[in-house]
Amino acid sequence: MTFDFPAPLLALESRAWEEIQAGRLTVATAHAVHQGVAEYAEASGVARYDVEMGLKQAVRHSEAAEG
C-alpha cells in the first residue's frame, strides 16, 4: 500500500525516529505521532496500523537509502 503522507506527519515521525535512536523518545513526541497517524487513518479510511507501518517504512527506509 502506498501513502501520500503530509510533510508535517513525516517530520513528526522523523523526529520520533531520531529520538528513539538517541534513546530519548519523549511522551509528547510519541503522542503527537500517534495522534497524527490516527487522524490520517480516519481521514483516509485506512486502518491505523497500516498507516503507522507505512509511515515508519517511509521515514526509516528513506533514511537507510540516504546512508
Beta strands, then each sheet from edge to edge (+ up, - down):
end
